[in-house]
Amino acid sequence: MNNWIRQESKRKQQSPLYRNLVITDKNTPETLINGERKILAASNNYLGLATDARVIASAQEAVERYGTGSGGSRLTTGNLPIHGQLEQELARFKQTEACLLYSSGFLANLGVINALSDSETIIFSDELNHASIIDACRLSKARIIIYKHTDMKDLEKKLAEHRNHAKKIIVTDGIFSMDGDLAPLDTLNFLKERHGALLIVDDAHATGVIGTLGRGSADYFQANVDVTIGTLSKALGSEGGFVCANNETIALLIQTSRSFIFQTALAPASVAAALMSIHIIQSEPERQQRLLKIGMVLRKALNQLGYTALNGISPIIPVIIGCAKHAVHFQNMLNENGIFIPAIRPPTVPENTSRLRCTLMATHTDEHVQFIANTFRKIKHEQLS
């Protein structure tokens, strides 16, 4: 091994930012973490559909019919009938003209942003956007201007400074993955219309969670979003990414988006699972309603206990600790009490904002939520005594 790799690896291991892989049995409210039974309060399986019997059965049926893999890219041999079916369903669900599947949400952001921008483009990006958006912007040939997190006055000022520039893109998360807050799409919609910009929203954590029947942040704000990027791997309980837009945009992406053109198509099981999940989300709105309700209950309880649980309506409840070392210690205390909530540290979040990223699933019981709150109370009492 090269000496510099050995030295860098050793340095990382000595840092409080060092990460370890944990083994999760499955994403259910109670599961095995590294072989020990815990309450899982960290999953993005927001509606519990990844382990729903109907979703599993749909995936199994697709394997029997199509096999385990798609066999190629969509433009060669991998374009199965089921891919088109899911794209049609997602377009109807998101109320857009068309949709295109990608093999992950990360690849969707890379493919869309790079295909729709060039050296003549200016991209205005929220400072807390997901890493996939950040990387996509960096890989593009566009000029990148960062605006302060959800600060519409800062964005408007920066847009005004480039009012005569022809090609402008505003890109933002719908729900921010580490803070759980929402991008103000109503104002963003106004600004993009006023300044002639294209509005791209990554709805990974909003799809299935907010809006009418879980349609996402554009529906929640009744905003005119030009391009919606999403994932099948969170509330939809599957794997893969997608982009919804008008027919012309999707046609352009098929021709120019490298992470679509050169990537093997999604496995049939993932596509079938997502199809069933979309049906369940729209026919069982009580799942979404419960998810949002228990999220508000736990957020309120934690704030009443004196914790800094950031405000919001989403099931992402960040409990700010500050110091990375203290956040890891708190994670360990929760673990000892039978709860798994990971400590999120830089570079995922800014310095001195390390946190416990608590997320709930619609399948958590009231007893689970109460146990989590009681455990935070217990730890607070032990720290003060």
KAFENDA-V808699 format. One record per residue. N is the residue number from 1. RES is the residue in one letter. PSI is psi in whole degrees, 0 to 359 (none if undefined). Layout:
# KAFENDA-V808699
n = (N:N)
res = (RES:RES)
psi = (PSI:PSI)
This chain:
# KAFENDA-V808699
n = (1:2:3:4:5:6:7:8:9:10:11:12:13:14:15:16:17:18:19:20:21:22:23:24:25:26:27:28:29:30:31:32:33:34:35:36:37:38:39:40:41:42:43:44:45:46:47:48:49:50:51:52:53:54:55:56:57:58:59:60:61:62:63:64:65:66:67:68:69:70:71:72:73:74:75:76:77:78:79:80:81:82:83:84:85:86:87:88:89:90:91:92:93:94:95:96:97:98:99:100:101:102:103:104:105:106:107:108:109:110:111:112:113:114:115:116:117:118:119:120:121:122:123:124:125:126:127:128:129:130:131:132:133:134:135:136:137:138:139:140:141:142:143:144:145:146:147:148:149:150:151:152:153:154:155:156:157:158:159:160:161:162:163:164:165:166:167:168:169:170:171:172:173:174:175:176:177:178:179:180:181:182:183:184:185:186:187:188:189:190:191:192:193:194:195:196:197:198:199:200:201:202:203:204:205:206:207:208:209:210:211:212:213:214:215:216:217:218:219:220:221:222:223:224:225:226:227:228:229:230:231:232:233:234:235:236:237:238:239:240:241:242:243:244:245:246:247:248:249:250:251:252:253:254:255:256:257:258:259:260:261:262:263:264:265:266:267:268:269:270:271:272:273:274:275:276:277:278:279:280:281:282:283:284:285:286:287:288:289:290:291:292:293:294:295:296:297:298:299:300:301:302:303:304:305:306:307:308:309:310:311:312:313:314:315:316:317:318:319:320:321:322:323:324:325:326:327:328:329:330:331:332:333:334:335:336:337:338:339:340:341:342:343:344:345:346:347:348:349:350:351:352:353:354:355:356:357:358:359:360:361:362:363:364:365:366:367:368:369:370:371:372:373:374:375:376:377:378:379:380:381:382:383:384:385)
res = (M:N:N:W:I:R:Q:E:S:K:R:K:Q:Q:S:P:L:Y:R:N:L:V:I:T:D:K:N:T:P:E:T:L:I:N:G:E:R:K:I:L:A:A:S:N:N:Y:L:G:L:A:T:D:A:R:V:I:A:S:A:Q:E:A:V:E:R:Y:G:T:G:S:G:G:S:R:L:T:T:G:N:L:P:I:H:G:Q:L:E:Q:E:L:A:R:F:K:Q:T:E:A:C:L:L:Y:S:S:G:F:L:A:N:L:G:V:I:N:A:L:S:D:S:E:T:I:I:F:S:D:E:L:N:H:A:S:I:I:D:A:C:R:L:S:K:A:R:I:I:I:Y:K:H:T:D:M:K:D:L:E:K:K:L:A:E:H:R:N:H:A:K:K:I:I:V:T:D:G:I:F:S:M:D:G:D:L:A:P:L:D:T:L:N:F:L:K:E:R:H:G:A:L:L:I:V:D:D:A:H:A:T:G:V:I:G:T:L:G:R:G:S:A:D:Y:F:Q:A:N:V:D:V:T:I:G:T:L:S:K:A:L:G:S:E:G:G:F:V:C:A:N:N:E:T:I:A:L:L:I:Q:T:S:R:S:F:I:F:Q:T:A:L:A:P:A:S:V:A:A:A:L:M:S:I:H:I:I:Q:S:E:P:E:R:Q:Q:R:L:L:K:I:G:M:V:L:R:K:A:L:N:Q:L:G:Y:T:A:L:N:G:I:S:P:I:I:P:V:I:I:G:C:A:K:H:A:V:H:F:Q:N:M:L:N:E:N:G:I:F:I:P:A:I:R:P:P:T:V:P:E:N:T:S:R:L:R:C:T:L:M:A:T:H:T:D:E:H:V:Q:F:I:A:N:T:F:R:K:I:K:H:E:Q:L:S)
psi = (138:141:323:330:317:316:318:321:318:319:318:319:334:357:146:353:2:136:145:144:136:151:116:131:306:162:74:160:323:128:180:125:115:38:358:138:129:160:124:112:52:3:149:7:63:322:4:16:342:338:15:135:324:322:318:316:321:319:318:319:322:323:317:323:315:345:182:335:162:337:357:180:165:333:359:264:2:7:92:156:326:333:314:324:315:320:320:318:319:321:317:317:316:358:48:172:323:170:152:131:145:167:348:162:324:313:328:315:315:312:319:309:321:325:329:6:160:193:346:4:144:127:125:115:133:139:341:21:156:154:327:325:316:312:321:317:317:324:340:167:5:160:135:128:121:130:154:148:117:23:98:333:319:318:315:320:316:326:318:326:343:37:333:1:132:316:106:139:133:128:136:154:152:304:129:129:333:341:337:7:169:142:137:79:336:315:320:322:316:315:322:325:318:323:8:41:160:133:118:129:127:109:27:314:0:331:124:354:312:170:167:123:29:24:346:191:326:318:318:317:357:49:151:88:132:318:124:124:142:181:152:357:2:257:334:355:25:216:145:173:171:162:133:134:190:171:319:319:315:320:321:319:321:326:335:347:108:324:353:312:316:12:138:138:156:145:142:323:319:320:314:321:316:321:315:321:318:319:314:317:318:336:346:69:344:337:310:317:318:318:311:325:310:334:317:324:312:319:314:318:317:319:323:333:355:6:158:88:112:142:153:175:354:167:2:115:95:127:107:126:319:277:134:317:318:324:319:319:318:320:317:322:318:318:319:336:11:22:135:112:121:150:125:124:168:147:4:322:161:158:142:18:25:148:167:118:95:130:146:161:152:339:357:138:167:325:322:313:317:322:320:313:318:326:319:322:316:315:321:317:318:326:328:339:none)
